[in-house]
Every structure is written in structure tokens, then in C-alpha cells.
């Protein structure tokens, strides 16, 4: 069966972009997928999530950020604030309590979505059932990019507005823009306590060369008000997409939905 791709317009005027969404009907709490930087909703983990939802009759929502996958817009126009706005728009378009499932950058977006829902209070805050984070990369633009760039690369970003970073996961380089770096600084979460109001489970590969496992440990030290479980996978890489990794993820989702 072909999946039905819905379209949601986010923003107005020149900032408007067409966001692709795939929703699987089912029971709630549902699963709300938040993908990573340069990833899309057709990736291994996202499809495993959808299969899990179908098998258990659970609602699943997937979408692509602007500049990713089936959505409109240019990747180089993307910022954390822009992608957060899109995530919130998709979240608001569905009903019922949800488990946020964030991978890599999606982990940062998930934390920001949770913060926005908490700020709204009331019914909005109560929709957050739990959070499952896979190699979460909060504050990655500052701590994992800018802090590690040479002075030459920093100068290139500041003067030319973009740096083309070679990727381990694609033939195309990552476009790291000045706007992405500067906007990231307005969305940092690791500089203080993070109060989510829901249980959090983190899966992190120790062999991850993109997001060091200590970054996940640092995140747990900020989640002092919530029930947090951190599972370190000794031989796991950043993708955590091997069959045994997917099995761990699905077991974690079962626990989160219980």
C-alpha cells in the first residue's frame, strides 16, 4: 500500500514552506518521530518505528524538516528555530498524548518541543507522555561543530556565510551556515537544568564518532527532575541501525508506551 503524504504549510510569505507528513492511525499514546540532521522519514529507524506502530496498532507520525526528504525548502535555509517551528506545527496537527522519539539532532528538537509544550501549560503539556532519544545531539551546532572548527573554518563561515563539511554518511557535503550556528546559540539547552515533566530514555553508542557518548552523559546531568534511563551500547555507532540496535529501540518503545 502506498503511504499517503500530507502537506502542511508552515510560515507565511517568503518564509512559507511545504512540510511532508505521514501519519499512521492507531491508538494513543502515539509515536512522534523527529529525525536527524540531513536525515529523512524514510530512514531505517523511522521505518522500524512505523512497522512497530502497525504491528501494535499504535499511531505513528513522521515528517521531514524543510530542506529534507519530501518537504519543500532549501536545506541551507534551515536553522534549529525553523525546524522547531515545523515540528511544533506537525505536533499541533495531531491529537492525543505522544511519545517523542528523537534521533541525533531530533533529540535536540524533541527537548525544545517539550520545553515549548511545558511553557504553554495545561492540556498541551499533558500531551507529552515520554521521550526516547537516540544518540541525542542537543547544542551540537555550538559544542560539536563550532567548538571543534579550526580558526580557518570559523573565518570561512563568518566571512562567506557557509562551510561545506565533508560527510561520513553522504557523498554530498554538509552545508554549515552562519545562520545555523548563530541561531543555534539562541536554542541552547545544556547550560542549565532541563525540566521535561516526563520519563526519558536515552540510547547511545560508545563507538559514536559524531556525538561522543559523554555528550549523552552530560545531558543526563541536566535532567535532574525527571526519571532518566541511559543505555550505553559499547560497540554502537552513531546510526544505531543494526538489527540488535533496532531491537533495543523497539523494546524501549514498548516500555515507554506501557
TANOR-V8106 format. One line per field, one symbol per residue. ss: DSSP state (a for helix, b for strand, c for the rest). burial: + if it has 24 or more other ideal C-beta (glycine too) atoms within 12 Angstrom, else -. Layout:
BEGIN
ss=???
burial=???
END
This chain:
BEGIN
ss=cccccbbbbbccaaacbbbbbbbbccbbbbbbbbcccccccccaaaaaaaaaaaaacbbbbbbcccccccccccaaaccaaaaaaaaaaaaacccccbbbbbbcaaaaaaaaaaaaaaaacaaaaacbbbbbbbcccccaaaaaaaaaccaaaaaaaaaacbbbbccccccccbbbbaaaaaaaccccccccccccccbbbbbbbcccccccaaaaaaaaaacccccbbbbbbcccccccccaaaaaaaaaaaaaaac
burial=-----+-+-+------++++++++-+-++++++++++++++-++++++++-++----++++++++++++++++-+++++++++++++++++--+-++++++++++++++++++++++---------++++++++++++++++++++----------+-----+-+--------++++++++--+--++++---+-+++++++++++-+-++++-++-+++-++--+-++++++--++++++---++-+++-++--++-
END
